[in-house]
Amino acid sequence: GKDTIIDALRRRPHDPDYHYVVTCTTREPRPGEVDGVSYHFMDRDDFLALRDAGGLLEANEVHGNWYGSPRAQVQRALADGHDVISAVDGAAALDAVQEHMPDVILLDIPMPRMDGLEVCRRLKADPATRLTPVVLVTGQSDLSDRIRGIEAGADEFLSKPVHPHELRARVRALTRMKLLID
């Protein structure tokens, strides 16, 4: 399970290129779990207020407990010399792209309101964004998922978990390509 993976990662020599994001949850701590290390334990009202204020990149209810990734932690982990703009759902992603015109766009496939494949299709259909590289970074890694991503117009497809060196290398390469196109 997740705890076994986390324990194994903690035993490895520290790699400064890995950034860990601690998930928020409304469930009660289990014996041995530490707030801020295992999870950020929150009461339901505080969690939902954080979610509603856009402070979580994603949030899901599982067996009556909420889990979510803190947006600020994810942005810090991804930044590494880049300006990171994040959106809570597909429709907000389209709005953010129109407002900021990024050099590279990273999308997950499952997103609320509009999935990443539809966001990609719309970006590639728009003359203003059709040449902006789109990378699908997702846990969906079957061949059929990759084919659907390519058919939607994605330029790259990375399966989670993505090694940070690979992610940065792909973003750098696509940024260079975008600068040449511009």
Secondary structure as UniProt FT lines:
FT   HELIX           2..11
FT   TURN            16..17
FT   STRAND          24..25
FT   TURN            31..32
FT   TURN            36..38
FT   STRAND          39..41
FT   HELIX           44..52
FT   TURN            53..54
FT   STRAND          56..62
FT   TURN            63..64
FT   STRAND          65..70
FT   HELIX           71..79
FT   TURN            80..81
FT   HELIX           90..100
FT   STRAND          105..107
FT   HELIX           116..125
FT   TURN            127..131
FT   STRAND          134..138
FT   HELIX           143..152
FT   STRAND          156..159
FT   HELIX           164..181
//
